[in-house]
């Protein structure tokens, strides 16, 4: 059996992504940014089907804190941050606002948000946020130069606040901290470029070993955040395509034998299908 691999074939006027599989060339619609998962289905006919799934970096993935409900918001007090950030930070912390628009120390008549969570930021060629004084924050390198303590604050949105208020009073602050950590983790993945589209394509191989893409059976979905969760979604999507051809039980056995998880991704705030 020939070695399976994918490569870029440069043409004079455009690039094509060719996946070579068992001496069959598959012309992919996108350039994979992860190793493709390939399933060959022989249904007893002379035209086997090949299903190819892979991930592509999503360059247009929106900020999950601005596009998703139930994530809350992060407001920065960095000098280069937008005025809306300074406003949100000042209000959440109960600071005094001066006539020139700047924010000072806590005002005696202003109340801070009881569920606001202070954040630290490591900034060196890119930002990483953490709950203030947490283990992650204390482990940031170059604390003197690259870490801004109290650089931002997480504030619950309406969905988060309703969830917090539904808890017993003694548990509400703990719940706010849990929500803040979840939001910060997703925000850090977004800042780090862990944004993907899931692409699944189907091909039918003719008698001359020429692979024809079945456009009606191909699909892509974008806006996933987090590599591990998105890989689970990819496995689930491929499984769904396989089920359509060989049935649920047979497909489930194949994927479990291959060690694939089918758990859905936790975060897909901007999902859009093509």
N, C-alpha and C positions, 0 to 999 in steps of 0.2 A: 504494500500500500504506500502511495506517495506521501511525503510529509505534508501536513496541513499547515499553511501559513497564509498571511495576508500581506499585501504590499501595495505601494502607490505606483501606478503606471503613468508617467508623464507624457501627455500628448502635446501637440503643437499649440493648441488653442485652449485646452482645458486639462484638468486633472481627473483621472478616473481611479477609483479604488477597486482593485481586483482582489478577490479572495480566492485563492487556489485551494481546492478541496478535492482530494482523490482524482486529480488530473482534470477536474471540472473548474472552469473559470466562472466565478459569480461576480457580476458587475453590481457593486453595492451603491445604494443611493447616497449614503453618507460615509465619511471617513471615521472608522472606529477609533475611539480613544482608549478602549480597553480590549482585551483579548475576546474575540467573538465566541459565542456559544453556538455550536452547530448540531443540528439533529437531522439525520437522514431517515426518511420513512419509505420503506418498500411495502407497498400495499398489494403486491402480487401482479401489478401491471408492469408494462415495459417502460413506464414513465415515473421513476422515483421522484419524490419531493424532498426538497432540502429547506429547512428552516434555519435562518441565521438571526441571532439576536446580539446586540452590542450597545454600548453606551457612547454618547457623544457629549463633549463639554457644551453646556448651555451658556453662551456668552451674554444672553439677554435676560437671565433669571432675575426677577425683581427681589428687592430687599424683603425678606419674609416678615420683618417687623412692621413694614408699611403695607403689605399686601394681604396679610392673614389676620383674621380675627383670632382671639385667644392666645396671642403671643405677647401682648403688652407692647411697650415702647421703650427705647433707650434714648435718653437725652444726654448730650455731651456738653461739657462746659469748656471745651478746647477753644482757644482764641480764634481758630479758623472755622469753627462750627457755625452753622446758620443761626440767625437770631431766634428762630423757633426752638432750636435746641436749648439755647440759653434761657429762654422763657420757660420751657418745660422743666428744665433743671431747677431754676429758681423757685417756681411754684411748688414743685414736689418737695423741695427742701425747706420751704417756708422762709426764703431769703427776702431781704429788703431790696426793693427796686428803686434806684435813684433816678433823678430827673433826666440824666443823660442816657438812660436805658440800660446802664450797667447794674449788676447785682452785687450786693454786699453780704454782710453777716446776717444770721437769722434775725427776723423781726419779731419783737415781743408780741405783736398782735396777729402775726401770721402763723398758721398751723401747717406743719409739714404733713405730707401724705403718710398715714400710719403704715401703709403697705409698700412704700417705696423702698427699693433696695440699692444701696450705694455700690458702685462698681470701680474697679481698678483697671487700668489699660496699659498693656505692654506695647510699645510702638517702636519698632526697629525694622524698617523695610516692609512693614505691614503691621496691622493691628491684631492683638488678641485680647479679649476682654475676660474678666473673671469677677466673681463676687468679691467685694472688698474684704481683705484680711482672711480670705479662704486659703486652703492649702495650695490651690493652683496659683493664686496671686503671690503667696509667699515664695513660691518656687520659680517665679519669673526671674530671669538673669538680669544682671546690671540694674539692680533696683534704684541706684542713685541717679542713673542717667536715662534709662529707657522706660521706667515705670511711673505713670502718673496715678497717684492714689486719690481716690474719690473723683476720678475724671468724668464719671458719668453716673447716671442713676436709671434704674429700671422702674417703670411705673405700670401698674396693671391697667389694661383696657377694660371695657365694660364686661366682656365675657369672663376675663380673669377675676375681676372684682366680684361678680356674682358667684363664681365658684368659691372664692375665699369666704365670702359672707355666709355661704351655706354651711360652713364648718362651725363647730363649737368655738367660742371666743378664744379659748386657750390654744387652739390649733391654727388660728388664722395667720399669724406671723410665720409659722413654719411652712404653711402652704404657700404663702407669698414667696418665700425663699426658694421653695421647690420650683415654682413657676418661673422665677427669675433665672434660675440655673438652666432650666430647659430652654428658655428663650436665648440666653447667652450662648449656649452650646450650638444651637442652630445658627445664630448670627455669626459665630466664629467660623462655622463651616462655609457659610455664604461668603464671608470675607476672604476665606482661604481658597475660594474657587471650586469647592466641592458641589458643583451644580451640573446637572446632567439631563440629557434627553434619553429616553429608552426607545430604541428602534428595533423592530422585528420585521424581517422580510421573508417571503416565501418564493421559492423557485421550483419550476418543474423541468426535469431533464428529459430531452427528447432522445430519439434513437441514435442521433449523432453526438450525444453527450454535450449538447448545447443547452445551457440553462436559460430559461425564460422566466423573468420576474413576473409573479402573479400580483399585479398592482392592486387589485381589489382586495387582496388578503394581507397587504402590507400595512403597517401602522406605526406611528411614532407619537410619543407623549413627552412633553418638556416641562421643566420647572421642578425637578426633583432635587433635593438637597441632602447630602450625605451619601458617601460611596457605598457603605455596607447595606444600608436600607435600599438604595437604588438597585444594587445587584440582586437583592431579594425580589424586587418588583420585576426585573428582567427575567429571572427564572420563572416567576409566576406567569408572565406574559407568554414566554415560550411554551410553558406547559399548557396554557389555554389554547394555543395554536395546535399543539400536538393532540389535545383532546378532540378537537374538531375532526381529526383524521382517524384516530385509533381508539377513541373512547376514554372515559375518565379513569377507570380502574387500571388499564394498561399504562396510561400516561403517568399516573401517580406512582406506580411501582417503578417505572423507569427513573423518575426524578429522585425518588427516595434512595434508590440504589446508587445514583450518581452523587448523593450527598447534597443536593440542592435544597435550600430552604424556600418555602413559598409564602413566608410571612410578608404582609404588605409593608410598604415604606411608611415611616412615621410622619414624614413631612413632605408634602407635595402641594405647596400653597399656590403655585402658578401653573398647574397642569393645563396643557393645551394640546389637543390632538390635531394631527395633520391628516 
